[in-house]
Amino acid sequence: MPAATALVVGSIIGTGVFALPSALAPYGPIALVAFVAVTVGALALAVVFGRLSERVPGSGGPYVYAREAFGEFAGFLTAWSYWITAWAGNAAIAVAWVGYVEVFVDKGHHTWASITIALAGLWLPAAVNLTGVRNIGAFQVVTTVLKFLPLGFMATAGLLFVKSGNFGAFNASGGSALGAVSAAGAIALFSYIGLETASVAAGRVRDPERNVPRATVYGTLACAAIYLLGTLAVFGTVPHGRLVGSTAPFTDAFNTIAGGTWAGNLVAAAAIVSGLGALNGWTLICAEMPLAAARDGLFPSAFGRTRGRGEVPVFGILSATVLASLLTVVSYTQFTQVFTEIVLLSVLTAVIPYLVSAAAQLLWLVRHGRAELDRRRLGRDATVTVLALSFSYWSIQGSGYQTVYYGLFTILLGIPVYVWLKREPGGNLTAPAAPAASGTAQPVPAAHTAHPVGLPTLILRALRPRHQH
């Protein structure tokens, strides 16, 4: 469970937490109200994922839940959406990570030096992932502990240095309280992406029916405490006017408390460790969900191949890292604004699997809840599930019209891939995997009736004249 919890914490807390207070500062302390609302929604999702992992064991997370509840097409679109989230998000983490590395090296921010640093940040975690899941877990535990030291200090001892005069006006946005909460919430919700990672890698967790739900909830609670108390401490130690323009709010807070600049360097080092831990966890997730989908015939077959005793999904790891590397290079050389939009798209494509997962749990409760749960448990689970579903809709709405438009288009680009995968007569139709016996980690179910056909083979067949088919 410690490694699974570290996977959740390490995936949620990357480099964004170190910039979050300044992003919320223009709204004033009312942003903390929005943060509390988002935290409640995130915890509801964590509980939902815990319940789903108890019923539907094995790796895959949202993909497995969507497929079990709504069929293959829903499962494929969920896997496709989440896969885009994972590797595009890695590019975003890497670029943010470079800013902290350059506190110590390449202080002139030369483009190709920054690209080199970013690529090193992407490929080091990939190398760890290629060595097997045991090393991934150990690396995740170490980086999680190291990143928690400065963040934990700010969330505890930092509160002793809070001064009420630093907070400024409660609602500094100039608009209505409801509008400020909604706008701040749209920023705060970005911080919890990754709470589902233990369920995605459930097939590699010992005693998953017990450890995955606990790791999901405990990891999300730990992040919530760090986020809320740490942000409160920064708001109270850095004057509001200075915080609004800050690019490193935790650094400013540490320097205010300790004096000098050495504390700021310590925070930068913690951000470097934090980014590596997040990239390590997300690189694993980049491969695990396509692995589960490919073994069901719902992703190109190359993603379903593993190597070694640890069953390392080499192609999934390498392909995701290559795509993230290309996106990183493009973002540094030409399309900075477009890259920002891609970051927003990666968030949207994560929230959609959240919504589908909550809907899958709600469907199960409607069909089987009365027969299998007592009245109190049914009422509690139904309330939490509806809350998680509502939070997902709110998250999509908060992404903005343009992001939702392009996000939908990106997700629907997966339909041609699904058509190629289903082009064979019979189309790899598979039945949902039956729940496994409790208490053991279960491998991802293989396709039941047909082997998936590789995408290159399908393309070659498509290029041949029709009479040769």
C-alpha positions as a Markdown table, in Angstrom:
| # | Residue | x | y | z |
|---|---|---|---|---|
| 1 | Met | 0.0 | 0.0 | 0.0 |
| 2 | Pro | 2.8 | 2.5 | 0.7 |
| 3 | Ala | 4.0 | 2.3 | -3.0 |
| 4 | Ala | 0.4 | 2.5 | -4.3 |
| 5 | Thr | -0.3 | 5.6 | -2.1 |
| 6 | Ala | 3.0 | 7.1 | -3.2 |
| 7 | Leu | 1.9 | 6.6 | -6.8 |
| 8 | Val | -1.3 | 8.5 | -6.2 |
| 9 | Val | 0.5 | 11.3 | -4.3 |
| 10 | Gly | 3.4 | 11.5 | -6.7 |
| 11 | Ser | 1.0 | 11.7 | -9.7 |
| 12 | Ile | -1.2 | 14.4 | -8.2 |
| 13 | Ile | 1.6 | 16.6 | -6.7 |
| 14 | Gly | 4.0 | 17.4 | -9.6 |
| 15 | Thr | 5.4 | 20.9 | -10.2 |
| 16 | Gly | 2.0 | 22.7 | -10.4 |
| 17 | Val | 1.5 | 22.9 | -6.6 |
| 18 | Phe | 4.5 | 25.2 | -6.4 |
| 19 | Ala | 2.8 | 27.8 | -8.6 |
| 20 | Leu | -0.8 | 27.3 | -7.4 |
| 21 | Pro | -1.0 | 30.0 | -4.7 |
| 22 | Ser | 0.0 | 32.8 | -7.2 |
| 23 | Ala | -2.5 | 31.5 | -9.7 |
| 24 | Leu | -5.3 | 31.7 | -7.1 |
| 25 | Ala | -4.1 | 35.0 | -5.6 |
| 26 | Pro | -6.0 | 37.4 | -8.0 |
| 27 | Tyr | -9.3 | 36.1 | -6.5 |
| 28 | Gly | -8.2 | 36.6 | -2.9 |
| 29 | Pro | -8.8 | 34.3 | 0.1 |
| 30 | Ile | -12.2 | 33.4 | -1.4 |
| 31 | Ala | -10.2 | 31.1 | -3.7 |
| 32 | Leu | -9.7 | 28.9 | -0.6 |
| 33 | Val | -13.5 | 28.4 | -0.5 |
| 34 | Ala | -13.3 | 27.2 | -4.1 |
| 35 | Phe | -10.3 | 24.9 | -3.2 |
| 36 | Val | -12.4 | 23.3 | -0.4 |
| 37 | Ala | -15.3 | 22.7 | -2.9 |
| 38 | Val | -12.9 | 21.1 | -5.4 |
| 39 | Thr | -11.3 | 19.0 | -2.7 |
| 40 | Val | -14.8 | 17.7 | -1.7 |
| 41 | Gly | -15.4 | 16.7 | -5.3 |
| 42 | Ala | -12.0 | 15.1 | -5.6 |
| 43 | Leu | -12.5 | 13.1 | -2.5 |
| 44 | Ala | -15.9 | 11.9 | -3.8 |
| 45 | Leu | -14.1 | 10.7 | -7.0 |
| 46 | Ala | -11.5 | 9.0 | -4.9 |
| 47 | Val | -14.2 | 7.1 | -3.0 |
| 48 | Val | -15.9 | 6.2 | -6.3 |
| 49 | Phe | -12.7 | 4.8 | -7.8 |
| 50 | Gly | -12.1 | 2.8 | -4.6 |
| 51 | Arg | -15.6 | 1.2 | -4.8 |
| 52 | Leu | -15.1 | 0.5 | -8.5 |
| 53 | Ser | -11.7 | -1.1 | -7.9 |
| 54 | Glu | -13.3 | -3.5 | -5.4 |
| 55 | Arg | -15.8 | -4.7 | -7.9 |
| 56 | Val | -13.7 | -4.7 | -11.1 |
| 57 | Pro | -10.1 | -5.8 | -10.3 |
| 58 | Gly | -7.2 | -5.6 | -12.6 |
| 59 | Ser | -5.3 | -2.8 | -14.3 |
| 60 | Gly | -7.0 | -0.2 | -16.5 |
| 61 | Gly | -8.9 | 2.0 | -14.1 |
| 62 | Pro | -11.5 | 4.1 | -15.9 |
| 63 | Tyr | -11.1 | 2.1 | -19.1 |
| 64 | Val | -12.0 | -1.2 | -17.4 |
| 65 | Tyr | -15.0 | 0.5 | -15.6 |
| 66 | Ala | -16.4 | 2.0 | -18.7 |
| 67 | Arg | -16.1 | -1.2 | -20.7 |
| 68 | Glu | -17.7 | -3.3 | -17.9 |
| 69 | Ala | -20.6 | -0.9 | -17.6 |
| 70 | Phe | -21.2 | 0.5 | -21.2 |
| 71 | Gly | -19.4 | -1.8 | -23.6 |
| 72 | Glu | -16.4 | -1.8 | -25.8 |
| 73 | Phe | -16.9 | 1.5 | -27.6 |
| 74 | Ala | -17.2 | 3.4 | -24.4 |
| 75 | Gly | -14.2 | 1.6 | -23.0 |
| 76 | Phe | -12.1 | 2.4 | -26.1 |
| 77 | Leu | -13.0 | 6.1 | -26.1 |
| 78 | Thr | -12.2 | 6.3 | -22.3 |
| 79 | Ala | -8.8 | 4.6 | -22.9 |
| 80 | Trp | -8.1 | 6.9 | -25.8 |
| 81 | Ser | -9.0 | 10.0 | -23.9 |
| 82 | Tyr | -7.0 | 9.0 | -20.9 |
| 83 | Trp | -4.0 | 8.0 | -23.0 |
| 84 | Ile | -3.9 | 11.5 | -24.5 |
| 85 | Thr | -4.1 | 13.0 | -21.0 |
| 86 | Ala | -1.2 | 10.9 | -19.8 |
| 87 | Trp | 1.5 | 11.7 | -22.4 |
| 88 | Ala | 0.4 | 15.3 | -23.1 |
| 89 | Gly | 0.4 | 15.9 | -19.3 |
| 90 | Asn | 3.9 | 14.5 | -19.1 |
| 91 | Ala | 5.0 | 17.2 | -21.6 |
| 92 | Ala | 3.4 | 19.9 | -19.4 |
| 93 | Ile | 5.1 | 18.6 | -16.3 |
| 94 | Ala | 8.5 | 18.5 | -18.0 |
| 95 | Val | 8.3 | 22.1 | -19.2 |
| 96 | Ala | 7.2 | 23.3 | -15.8 |
| 97 | Trp | 10.0 | 21.2 | -14.3 |
| 98 | Val | 12.6 | 22.9 | -16.4 |
| 99 | Gly | 11.9 | 26.2 | -14.7 |
| 100 | Tyr | 13.0 | 24.9 | -11.4 |
| 101 | Val | 16.1 | 23.1 | -12.8 |
| 102 | Glu | 17.2 | 26.4 | -14.3 |
| 103 | Val | 17.4 | 27.9 | -10.9 |
| 104 | Phe | 20.7 | 26.1 | -10.7 |
| 105 | Val | 21.8 | 25.7 | -14.4 |
| 106 | Asp | 21.1 | 27.4 | -17.7 |
| 107 | Lys | 20.0 | 30.6 | -15.9 |
| 108 | Gly | 19.9 | 32.4 | -19.2 |
| 109 | His | 17.1 | 30.1 | -20.4 |
| 110 | His | 18.6 | 29.2 | -23.7 |
| 111 | Thr | 16.0 | 27.4 | -25.8 |
| 112 | Trp | 18.0 | 24.3 | -26.8 |
| 113 | Ala | 19.5 | 23.9 | -23.4 |
| 114 | Ser | 16.0 | 24.0 | -21.9 |
| 115 | Ile | 14.9 | 21.4 | -24.4 |
| 116 | Thr | 17.7 | 19.1 | -23.5 |
| 117 | Ile | 16.9 | 19.5 | -19.8 |
| 118 | Ala | 13.2 | 18.7 | -20.5 |
| 119 | Leu | 14.0 | 15.7 | -22.5 |
| 120 | Ala | 16.3 | 14.4 | -19.7 |
| 121 | Gly | 13.4 | 14.9 | -17.3 |
| 122 | Leu | 11.1 | 12.8 | -19.6 |
| 123 | Trp | 13.6 | 10.0 | -20.3 |
| 124 | Leu | 15.0 | 9.4 | -16.8 |
| 125 | Pro | 11.6 | 8.3 | -15.5 |
| 126 | Ala | 11.1 | 6.2 | -18.6 |
| 127 | Ala | 14.4 | 4.4 | -17.9 |
| 128 | Val | 13.2 | 3.7 | -14.4 |
| 129 | Asn | 9.9 | 2.3 | -15.7 |
| 130 | Leu | 11.8 | 0.0 | -18.2 |
| 131 | Thr | 13.5 | -1.7 | -15.2 |
| 132 | Gly | 10.3 | -3.0 | -13.8 |
| 133 | Val | 7.4 | -2.2 | -11.4 |
| 134 | Arg | 9.5 | -2.8 | -8.2 |
| 135 | Asn | 11.9 | -0.1 | -9.0 |
| 136 | Ile | 9.1 | 2.2 | -10.0 |
| 137 | Gly | 7.5 | 1.8 | -6.6 |
| 138 | Ala | 10.8 | 2.4 | -4.8 |
| 139 | Phe | 11.5 | 5.5 | -6.8 |
| 140 | Gln | 8.0 | 6.8 | -6.2 |
| 141 | Val | 8.2 | 6.3 | -2.4 |
| 142 | Val | 11.6 | 8.1 | -2.2 |
| 143 | Thr | 10.5 | 11.1 | -4.4 |
| 144 | Thr | 7.2 | 11.4 | -2.5 |
| 145 | Val | 9.0 | 11.6 | 0.9 |
| 146 | Leu | 11.5 | 14.1 | -0.4 |
| 147 | Lys | 8.9 | 16.4 | -1.9 |
| 148 | Phe | 6.7 | 16.3 | 1.2 |
| 149 | Leu | 9.5 | 17.7 | 3.4 |
| 150 | Pro | 9.2 | 21.4 | 2.3 |
| 151 | Leu | 5.5 | 21.2 | 1.5 |
| 152 | Gly | 4.8 | 19.6 | 4.8 |
| 153 | Phe | 6.8 | 22.3 | 6.6 |
| 154 | Met | 4.8 | 25.0 | 4.9 |
| 155 | Ala | 1.5 | 23.3 | 5.7 |
| 156 | Thr | 2.4 | 23.0 | 9.4 |
| 157 | Ala | 5.1 | 25.2 | 10.7 |
| 158 | Gly | 4.4 | 27.8 | 8.0 |
| 159 | Leu | 1.1 | 28.5 | 9.6 |
| 160 | Leu | 2.9 | 30.0 | 12.6 |
| 161 | Phe | 4.1 | 32.8 | 10.5 |
| 162 | Val | 0.7 | 33.8 | 9.0 |
| 163 | Lys | -0.3 | 37.4 | 9.4 |
| 164 | Ser | -3.9 | 38.5 | 8.7 |
| 165 | Gly | -2.8 | 41.7 | 7.0 |
| 166 | Asn | -1.2 | 39.7 | 4.1 |
| 167 | Phe | -4.5 | 38.2 | 2.9 |
| 168 | Gly | -6.0 | 41.3 | 1.4 |
| 169 | Ala | -9.6 | 41.6 | 0.4 |
| 170 | Phe | -11.6 | 38.4 | 0.8 |
| 171 | Asn | -12.9 | 38.7 | -2.8 |
| 172 | Ala | -10.3 | 40.5 | -4.8 |
| 173 | Ser | -11.7 | 39.6 | -8.2 |
| 174 | Gly | -14.0 | 42.6 | -8.4 |
| 175 | Gly | -16.9 | 40.4 | -9.4 |
| 176 | Ser | -19.5 | 38.4 | -7.6 |
| 177 | Ala | -18.6 | 35.8 | -5.0 |
| 178 | Leu | -20.2 | 33.0 | -7.0 |
| 179 | Gly | -18.2 | 34.0 | -10.1 |
| 180 | Ala | -15.0 | 34.2 | -8.1 |
| 181 | Val | -15.5 | 30.7 | -6.7 |
| 182 | Ser | -16.3 | 29.3 | -10.1 |
| 183 | Ala | -13.3 | 30.9 | -11.7 |
| 184 | Ala | -10.9 | 29.9 | -8.9 |
| 185 | Gly | -12.4 | 26.4 | -8.9 |
| 186 | Ala | -11.6 | 26.0 | -12.6 |
| 187 | Ile | -7.9 | 26.5 | -11.7 |
| 188 | Ala | -7.9 | 24.5 | -8.5 |
| 189 | Leu | -9.5 | 21.4 | -10.1 |
| 190 | Phe | -6.3 | 21.0 | -12.2 |
| 191 | Ser | -4.4 | 20.1 | -9.1 |
| 192 | Tyr | -6.1 | 16.8 | -8.4 |
| 193 | Ile | -5.6 | 15.1 | -11.8 |
| 194 | Gly | -4.0 | 11.7 | -10.9 |
| 195 | Leu | -6.1 | 10.6 | -8.0 |
| 196 | Glu | -7.2 | 7.5 | -10.0 |
| 197 | Thr | -3.7 | 6.2 | -10.8 |
| 198 | Ala | -3.7 | 3.4 | -8.2 |
| 199 | Ser | -6.8 | 2.0 | -9.9 |
| 200 | Val | -5.1 | 2.2 | -13.3 |
| 201 | Ala | -2.2 | 0.1 | -12.1 |
| 202 | Ala | -4.3 | -2.1 | -9.8 |
| 203 | Gly | -3.1 | -5.3 | -11.5 |
| 204 | Arg | 0.4 | -4.6 | -10.2 |
| 205 | Val | -0.7 | -3.9 | -6.6 |
| 206 | Arg | -0.6 | -6.6 | -4.0 |
| 207 | Asp | -4.0 | -7.4 | -2.5 |
| 208 | Pro | -5.7 | -4.8 | -4.8 |
| 209 | Glu | -9.2 | -5.0 | -3.4 |
| 210 | Arg | -7.9 | -3.8 | 0.0 |
| 211 | Asn | -4.9 | -1.7 | -1.0 |
| 212 | Val | -6.2 | 0.2 | -4.1 |
| 213 | Pro | -9.2 | 1.8 | -2.4 |
| 214 | Arg | -7.2 | 2.8 | 0.7 |
| 215 | Ala | -4.3 | 4.1 | -1.4 |
| 216 | Thr | -6.7 | 6.2 | -3.5 |
| 217 | Val | -8.4 | 7.8 | -0.6 |
| 218 | Tyr | -5.4 | 8.2 | 1.7 |
| 219 | Gly | -3.3 | 9.6 | -1.1 |
| 220 | Thr | -6.0 | 12.1 | -2.1 |
| 221 | Leu | -6.5 | 13.1 | 1.6 |
| 222 | Ala | -2.7 | 13.7 | 2.0 |
| 223 | Cys | -2.6 | 15.9 | -1.1 |
| 224 | Ala | -5.7 | 17.8 | 0.0 |
| 225 | Ala | -4.1 | 18.6 | 3.4 |
| 226 | Ile | -0.9 | 19.7 | 1.7 |
| 227 | Tyr | -2.7 | 21.8 | -0.9 |
| 228 | Leu | -5.2 | 23.5 | 1.5 |
| 229 | Leu | -2.9 | 24.2 | 4.4 |
| 230 | Gly | 0.1 | 25.0 | 2.3 |
| 231 | Thr | -1.9 | 27.5 | 0.1 |
| 232 | Leu | -3.3 | 29.1 | 3.3 |
| 233 | Ala | 0.2 | 29.5 | 4.7 |
| 234 | Val | 1.5 | 31.1 | 1.5 |
| 235 | Phe | -1.5 | 33.5 | 1.4 |
| 236 | Gly | -0.7 | 34.5 | 5.0 |
| 237 | Thr | 3.0 | 34.9 | 4.7 |
| 238 | Val | 3.4 | 36.7 | 1.4 |
| 239 | Pro | 1.6 | 40.1 | 1.0 |
| 240 | His | -1.3 | 39.8 | -1.4 |
| 241 | Gly | 0.1 | 42.4 | -3.9 |
| 242 | Arg | 3.4 | 40.6 | -4.1 |
| 243 | Leu | 1.8 | 37.2 | -4.4 |
| 244 | Val | -0.3 | 38.2 | -7.4 |
| 245 | Gly | 2.9 | 38.8 | -9.4 |
| 246 | Ser | 5.0 | 36.0 | -8.0 |
| 247 | Thr | 6.3 | 33.2 | -10.3 |
| 248 | Ala | 7.5 | 31.1 | -7.3 |
| 249 | Pro | 5.1 | 31.7 | -4.4 |
| 250 | Phe | 6.5 | 28.9 | -2.2 |
| 251 | Thr | 10.0 | 30.2 | -2.7 |
| 252 | Asp | 8.8 | 33.7 | -1.7 |
| 253 | Ala | 7.1 | 32.3 | 1.4 |
| 254 | Phe | 10.2 | 30.4 | 2.5 |
| 255 | Asn | 12.4 | 33.4 | 2.0 |
| 256 | Thr | 10.0 | 35.5 | 4.0 |
| 257 | Ile | 10.1 | 33.0 | 6.9 |
| 258 | Ala | 13.8 | 32.2 | 6.8 |
| 259 | Gly | 15.4 | 35.3 | 5.3 |
| 260 | Gly | 17.9 | 35.3 | 2.5 |
| 261 | Thr | 17.6 | 33.1 | -0.6 |
| 262 | Trp | 18.9 | 29.7 | 0.6 |
| 263 | Ala | 15.3 | 28.6 | 1.4 |
| 264 | Gly | 14.2 | 29.4 | -2.1 |
| 265 | Asn | 16.9 | 27.1 | -3.5 |
| 266 | Leu | 15.6 | 24.4 | -1.2 |
| 267 | Val | 12.1 | 24.7 | -2.6 |
| 268 | Ala | 13.5 | 24.6 | -6.2 |
| 269 | Ala | 15.3 | 21.4 | -5.3 |
| 270 | Ala | 12.0 | 20.0 | -3.9 |
| 271 | Ala | 10.2 | 21.0 | -7.1 |
| 272 | Ile | 12.8 | 19.1 | -9.2 |
| 273 | Val | 12.3 | 16.0 | -7.1 |
| 274 | Ser | 8.5 | 16.4 | -7.2 |
| 275 | Gly | 8.5 | 16.7 | -11.0 |
| 276 | Leu | 10.6 | 13.6 | -11.4 |
| 277 | Gly | 8.2 | 11.6 | -9.1 |
| 278 | Ala | 5.2 | 12.8 | -11.1 |
| 279 | Leu | 6.8 | 11.9 | -14.4 |
| 280 | Asn | 7.7 | 8.5 | -13.0 |
| 281 | Gly | 4.2 | 7.7 | -12.0 |
| 282 | Trp | 2.6 | 9.1 | -15.2 |
| 283 | Thr | 5.0 | 7.2 | -17.4 |
| 284 | Leu | 3.7 | 4.0 | -15.8 |
| 285 | Ile | 0.1 | 5.1 | -16.3 |
| 286 | Cys | 0.9 | 6.0 | -20.0 |
| 287 | Ala | 1.5 | 2.3 | -20.6 |
| 288 | Glu | -0.8 | 0.6 | -18.2 |
| 289 | Met | -4.2 | 1.6 | -19.6 |
| 290 | Pro | -3.3 | 1.0 | -23.3 |
| 291 | Leu | -1.9 | -2.4 | -22.1 |
| 292 | Ala | -5.2 | -3.3 | -20.6 |
| 293 | Ala | -7.1 | -2.1 | -23.7 |
| 294 | Ala | -4.8 | -3.8 | -26.2 |
| 295 | Arg | -5.2 | -7.1 | -24.4 |
| 296 | Asp | -8.9 | -6.8 | -24.9 |
| 297 | Gly | -8.4 | -5.9 | -28.6 |
| 298 | Leu | -9.4 | -2.3 | -28.1 |
| 299 | Phe | -6.0 | -0.7 | -28.7 |
| 300 | Pro | -3.2 | -1.5 | -31.3 |
| 301 | Ser | -1.7 | -4.8 | -30.4 |
| 302 | Ala | 1.9 | -3.4 | -29.9 |
| 303 | Phe | 0.7 | -1.8 | -26.7 |
| 304 | Gly | -0.3 | -5.3 | -25.3 |
| 305 | Arg | 3.2 | -6.8 | -25.6 |
| 306 | Thr | 5.4 | -7.0 | -22.5 |
| 307 | Arg | 9.0 | -8.1 | -21.8 |
| 308 | Gly | 10.8 | -9.7 | -19.0 |
| 309 | Arg | 9.7 | -11.3 | -15.8 |
| 310 | Gly | 8.2 | -8.0 | -14.7 |
| 311 | Glu | 6.0 | -7.9 | -17.8 |
| 312 | Val | 7.3 | -4.4 | -18.7 |
| 313 | Pro | 5.1 | -2.7 | -21.4 |
| 314 | Val | 8.1 | -1.5 | -23.4 |
| 315 | Phe | 6.2 | -0.1 | -26.4 |
| 316 | Gly | 3.7 | 1.8 | -24.3 |
| 317 | Ile | 6.5 | 3.4 | -22.2 |
| 318 | Leu | 8.6 | 4.3 | -25.3 |
| 319 | Ser | 5.8 | 5.5 | -27.5 |
| 320 | Ala | 4.3 | 7.8 | -24.8 |
| 321 | Thr | 7.7 | 9.3 | -24.0 |
| 322 | Val | 8.5 | 9.9 | -27.7 |
| 323 | Leu | 5.1 | 11.7 | -28.1 |
| 324 | Ala | 5.7 | 13.8 | -25.0 |
| 325 | Ser | 9.2 | 14.6 | -26.2 |
| 326 | Leu | 7.9 | 15.8 | -29.6 |
| 327 | Leu | 5.3 | 17.9 | -28.0 |
| 328 | Thr | 7.9 | 19.4 | -25.7 |
| 329 | Val | 10.2 | 20.3 | -28.6 |
| 330 | Val | 7.3 | 21.9 | -30.5 |
| 331 | Ser | 6.2 | 23.9 | -27.4 |
| 332 | Tyr | 9.7 | 25.3 | -26.9 |
| 333 | Thr | 10.4 | 26.2 | -30.6 |
| 334 | Gln | 7.2 | 27.4 | -32.1 |
| 335 | Phe | 3.8 | 27.0 | -30.4 |
| 336 | Thr | 3.9 | 28.3 | -26.8 |
| 337 | Gln | 0.2 | 29.4 | -26.8 |
| 338 | Val | -0.9 | 26.2 | -28.5 |
| 339 | Phe | 1.0 | 24.3 | -25.9 |
| 340 | Thr | -1.0 | 26.1 | -23.2 |
| 341 | Glu | -4.2 | 25.0 | -24.9 |
| 342 | Ile | -2.9 | 21.4 | -25.0 |
| 343 | Val | -2.4 | 21.5 | -21.3 |
| 344 | Leu | -6.0 | 22.5 | -20.9 |
| 345 | Leu | -7.0 | 19.7 | -23.3 |
| 346 | Ser | -5.1 | 17.2 | -21.2 |
| 347 | Val | -7.1 | 18.2 | -18.2 |
| 348 | Leu | -10.4 | 17.9 | -20.1 |
| 349 | Thr | -9.5 | 14.5 | -21.5 |
| 350 | Ala | -8.9 | 13.3 | -17.9 |
| 351 | Val | -12.2 | 14.6 | -16.6 |
| 352 | Ile | -14.2 | 12.8 | -19.2 |
| 353 | Pro | -13.0 | 9.3 | -17.9 |
| 354 | Tyr | -13.8 | 10.5 | -14.4 |
| 355 | Leu | -17.4 | 11.3 | -15.5 |
| 356 | Val | -17.7 | 7.9 | -17.3 |
| 357 | Ser | -16.4 | 6.1 | -14.2 |
| 358 | Ala | -18.8 | 7.9 | -11.9 |
| 359 | Ala | -21.6 | 7.0 | -14.3 |
| 360 | Ala | -20.5 | 3.4 | -14.3 |
| 361 | Gln | -20.8 | 3.3 | -10.5 |
| 362 | Leu | -24.2 | 5.0 | -10.6 |
| 363 | Leu | -25.4 | 2.4 | -13.1 |
| 364 | Trp | -24.3 | -0.4 | -10.9 |
| 365 | Leu | -26.0 | 1.1 | -7.9 |
| 366 | Val | -29.3 | 1.5 | -9.8 |
| 367 | Arg | -29.2 | -2.1 | -11.1 |
| 368 | His | -27.7 | -4.0 | -8.1 |
| 369 | Gly | -27.5 | -1.6 | -5.2 |
| 370 | Arg | -30.8 | -2.7 | -3.5 |
| 371 | Ala | -30.0 | -6.3 | -3.7 |
| 372 | Glu | -26.3 | -6.2 | -2.6 |
| 373 | Leu | -26.0 | -3.3 | -0.2 |
| 374 | Asp | -27.9 | -2.4 | 3.0 |
| 375 | Arg | -29.9 | 0.8 | 2.9 |
| 376 | Arg | -27.3 | 2.9 | 4.7 |
| 377 | Arg | -24.4 | 1.9 | 2.5 |
| 378 | Leu | -26.6 | 2.3 | -0.6 |
| 379 | Gly | -27.6 | 5.8 | 0.4 |
| 380 | Arg | -24.0 | 6.8 | 1.2 |
| 381 | Asp | -22.6 | 5.4 | -2.0 |
| 382 | Ala | -25.3 | 7.0 | -4.1 |
| 383 | Thr | -24.7 | 10.4 | -2.6 |
| 384 | Val | -21.0 | 10.2 | -3.1 |
| 385 | Thr | -21.4 | 9.0 | -6.7 |
| 386 | Val | -23.9 | 11.8 | -7.6 |
| 387 | Leu | -21.5 | 14.3 | -6.1 |
| 388 | Ala | -18.6 | 12.9 | -8.1 |
| 389 | Leu | -20.7 | 13.0 | -11.3 |
| 390 | Ser | -21.7 | 16.6 | -10.6 |
| 391 | Phe | -18.1 | 17.6 | -9.9 |
| 392 | Ser | -17.1 | 16.1 | -13.2 |
| 393 | Tyr | -19.7 | 18.1 | -15.1 |
| 394 | Trp | -18.6 | 21.3 | -13.3 |
| 395 | Ser | -15.0 | 20.6 | -14.2 |
| 396 | Ile | -15.8 | 20.3 | -17.9 |
| 397 | Gln | -17.8 | 23.5 | -17.7 |
| 398 | Gly | -14.9 | 25.2 | -16.0 |
| 399 | Ser | -12.5 | 24.3 | -18.9 |
| 400 | Gly | -14.1 | 26.9 | -21.2 |
| 401 | Tyr | -16.0 | 26.6 | -24.4 |
| 402 | Gln | -13.0 | 26.5 | -26.7 |
| 403 | Thr | -11.2 | 23.8 | -24.7 |
| 404 | Val | -14.4 | 21.7 | -24.7 |
| 405 | Tyr | -14.8 | 22.2 | -28.5 |
| 406 | Tyr | -11.2 | 21.1 | -29.3 |
| 407 | Gly | -11.3 | 18.4 | -26.6 |
| 408 | Leu | -14.3 | 16.8 | -28.1 |
| 409 | Phe | -12.7 | 16.9 | -31.5 |
| 410 | Thr | -9.5 | 15.3 | -30.2 |
| 411 | Ile | -11.4 | 12.5 | -28.5 |
| 412 | Leu | -13.5 | 11.8 | -31.6 |
| 413 | Leu | -10.2 | 11.4 | -33.6 |
| 414 | Gly | -10.0 | 8.0 | -31.9 |
| 415 | Ile | -13.1 | 6.7 | -33.8 |
| 416 | Pro | -11.1 | 5.9 | -37.0 |
| 417 | Val | -8.6 | 3.9 | -34.9 |
| 418 | Tyr | -11.5 | 2.0 | -33.4 |
| 419 | Val | -12.8 | 1.3 | -36.9 |
| 420 | Trp | -9.5 | -0.2 | -38.0 |
| 421 | Leu | -9.3 | -2.3 | -34.9 |
| 422 | Lys | -12.8 | -3.7 | -35.6 |
| 423 | Arg | -12.3 | -4.1 | -39.3 |
| 424 | Glu | -11.9 | -7.9 | -39.2 |
| 425 | Pro | -15.1 | -10.0 | -39.5 |
| 426 | Gly | -16.3 | -10.5 | -35.9 |
| 427 | Gly | -14.3 | -7.4 | -34.8 |
| 428 | Asn | -12.5 | -8.8 | -31.7 |
| 429 | Leu | -15.8 | -8.8 | -29.8 |
| 430 | Thr | -15.1 | -9.6 | -26.2 |
| 431 | Ala | -17.2 | -10.0 | -23.1 |
| 432 | Pro | -16.5 | -8.0 | -20.0 |
| 433 | Ala | -14.1 | -9.7 | -17.7 |
| 434 | Ala | -15.6 | -11.5 | -14.8 |
| 435 | Pro | -14.7 | -10.3 | -11.4 |
| 436 | Ala | -11.7 | -12.1 | -10.0 |
| 437 | Ala | -11.4 | -13.7 | -6.6 |
| 438 | Ser | -10.6 | -11.3 | -3.8 |
| 439 | Gly | -7.2 | -10.8 | -2.2 |
| 440 | Thr | -4.9 | -11.2 | -5.1 |
| 441 | Ala | -3.6 | -9.0 | -7.8 |
| 442 | Gln | -5.1 | -10.1 | -11.1 |
| 443 | Pro | -3.6 | -9.8 | -14.5 |
| 444 | Val | -5.3 | -7.8 | -17.2 |
| 445 | Pro | -7.8 | -10.1 | -19.0 |
| 446 | Ala | -6.7 | -11.1 | -22.5 |
| 447 | Ala | -9.0 | -10.9 | -25.5 |
| 448 | His | -11.5 | -13.7 | -25.4 |
| 449 | Thr | -12.3 | -14.6 | -28.9 |
| 450 | Ala | -9.8 | -13.1 | -31.3 |
| 451 | His | -6.3 | -11.6 | -31.3 |
| 452 | Pro | -6.0 | -7.9 | -32.0 |
| 453 | Val | -4.6 | -7.0 | -35.4 |
| 454 | Gly | -1.6 | -4.6 | -35.4 |
| 455 | Leu | -2.3 | -1.1 | -36.8 |
| 456 | Pro | 0.5 | -1.3 | -39.4 |
| 457 | Thr | -1.1 | -4.5 | -40.8 |
| 458 | Leu | -4.5 | -2.8 | -41.0 |
| 459 | Ile | -3.0 | 0.1 | -42.9 |
| 460 | Leu | -1.3 | -2.2 | -45.4 |
| 461 | Arg | -4.6 | -4.0 | -46.0 |
| 462 | Ala | -6.4 | -0.7 | -46.5 |
| 463 | Leu | -3.9 | 0.3 | -49.2 |
| 464 | Arg | -4.4 | -2.9 | -51.2 |
| 465 | Pro | -7.1 | -2.9 | -53.9 |
| 466 | Arg | -10.5 | -4.0 | -52.5 |
| 467 | His | -10.5 | -7.3 | -54.6 |
| 468 | Gln | -7.4 | -8.5 | -52.8 |
| 469 | His | -9.0 | -8.3 | -49.3 |
